[in-house]
Amino acid sequence: GIFLGIVIVIISHHLTFYYFILFANIEYWILNIRNPDNIPPLNPFSGLFVVSIGTLWSLIFYGWITLPIGAFVGWFFTKYKT
């Protein structure tokens, strides 16, 4: 329960950053929404590495909030399941 809650928090941080890269690519390549500098967004394949770095920094700065909450929610649903 607690371990699964922590793992879900880490995965959700990772997916949040990766979805940001995917949506930026959809806006640029499909919807033709360009930034003022007309620079294309990060490639989704190379973005996997960059997202891992972003996840690490995010967990360092915000993990002290999200990791205990995820652990508590995991424990709560394990203890009080119906």
N, C-alpha and C positions, 0 to 999 in steps of 0.2 A: 504494500500500500504506500508506504512512505517513499520507498525507492522508486516506484512507478510514477508517483507524483513529481519527483525531482527530474526523472527522465523526460516526462511530458513537458515540463517547463523548458528544459534545454532544447528539445525538438521544436517547441513552439517559437522560441527565439530564432532558431535557425530558419524555420519556414517563413517567419515574418519578413526577415531580410531578403530571402530568396524570392518571395512573392513581389516585393518591391522592385527587384530587378526584372522579373517577368513582366510586370505591369508597365514599367518604363519602356521595355522593348515593344510591347503591344502598342503603346501610345506612339512611339517613334515610327515603327515599321508598318503598322496596319492602319492606325487612325491618322497618321501623318501629322501628329502634334510635335512640333520641334521646339527645342529650347532656343534662347536668343543667340547662342554661340553656334548652333547647328551641329553640335557634337553628338554622335550616336551613343546610346547607353552601353553599359557593360555587357559583354557577351554572356548569355546564360550559362554556357559551359565553363568558362573561366570564372564566372561568378560564384561557382560552388566553393572555390578556395577563399575568395574574398568574403563570402558570407560566413565562413568559419571564423575568420578573423573578427568580423563584426559581432558574431555571436559571443566570442570570447570577451571582447570589450564590453558588450552589453551585460554579460553575466557578472563581470567585475564591478560595473557601476550600479546595475539595477538588480543583480541576483540576490542581494541581501534582502530585497523586498519579495521577489517572485519565488525564489526557492523555498523559503519557509512556508509561504502560502500554498505552493504546490504540494509540499510534504504534508501539511495539515489536511488539505483536501483529500489527498490519497489515504491518509490515516483515517479520516472521518468516514469516507465511503467504505473502507474496509471494515471498520468497527460497527457501523450502523447500517449495513446492507440489509435489505428486507428479504 
